[in-house]
Amino acid sequence: MTRLAVLGAGSWGTTFAQVLADGGNEVVLWARREEIAREIRREHRNSTYLGDRMLPEAVHATSSPEEALEGAEGIVLAIPAQSMRATLSAWPALPPVPVLSLTKGIERGTDSRISQIITEAGGVDRERVGALSGPNLSAEIAERRPCASVVAAETEGLASALATWCEAPYLRAYTSTDVVGVEIAGAVKNVIAIAVGAATGLGHGHNTTASLITRGLAETTRLGVALGGRRETFAGLAGMGDLVATCASPLSRNHRLGLALGHGLDVREAAAEVGQTAEGVATARAVADLAARLGVDMPITAAVVDVVDHDARIDEVTTALLARGVRPE
């Protein structure tokens, strides 16, 4: 039995703690708030994020990062993208064990990918960091519904080792050595999901959403390849798979936030309605900055930035997208 520390007890971190426990591991889950850790210890529930769902006996909890990390043979990070650097910087350097990131986003201000933040702020060698991404809606995984995901690391050996942590009966993990591609796909899909949700909220149909998903994949691929990712990654689970799940499902926070925008709420009201972090809001500007620096055309991302950062009207932004000049696909 491998002892794993999961840092972050939101919906995804708690759900993944279940996955790891169901795969035969001993899990210590770190929660920022002691009341969440206490409930998990006493009742094996995290009602704030997972309602009445019971967690496996192998999941323990603490609000002390030192206690969570003591004796850990591996670390799983499920901290929001924009909080990752500050959180890791406030702790001692992480122990020299493999680290798997579940976080999807790009840091505003630095345009850093999550694995880069872990290396810089967590004092972790790049060769020990992996990233997981795929069509993984946490609410469905918490119900133990079958799904697949991709674990990426710089070496196939590390990717395979990290994937063995995830051997729950209902989760199939594939491996990749394209960390850049997997991280970019996971970050940008949240931005595209906001656009798709907004289109749905405006009353547009399946033709519109299919067009946005397809063109969103095209601009995601352009950015990923420009940063060194492999084109085939974006046609797989971490790319198209995650994009479709996030854009099409009402379980997706980013889709729900876009839907609220389409219904006429501003971004602050929409975020309050969703109630949990929708990473696409903060990530949109970072993605747009990366694209501008690399000369990559990302019109859907730019439209989302206009709405979430500059209070542009969603209907006017949609009209402007459709008015773009004729060009090859």
Secondary structure, 3 states (H helix, E strand, C coil): CCEEEEECCCHHHHHHHHHHHHCCCEEEEECCCHHHHHHHHHHCECHHHHCCCECCCCEEEECCHHHHHCCCCEEEECCCHHHHHHHHHCCCCCCCCCEEECCCCECCCCCCEHHHHHHHHHCCCHHHEEEEECCCCHHHHHCCCCEEEEEEECCHHHHHHHHHHCCCCCEEEEEECCHHHHHHHHHHHHHHHHHHHHHHHCCCCHHHHHHHHHHHHHHHHHHHHHCCCCHHHHHCHHHHHHHHHHHHCCCCHHHHHHHHHHCCCCHHHHHHHHCCCCHHHHHHHHHHHHHHHHCCCCHHHHHHHHHHHHCCCHHHHHHHHHCCCCCCC
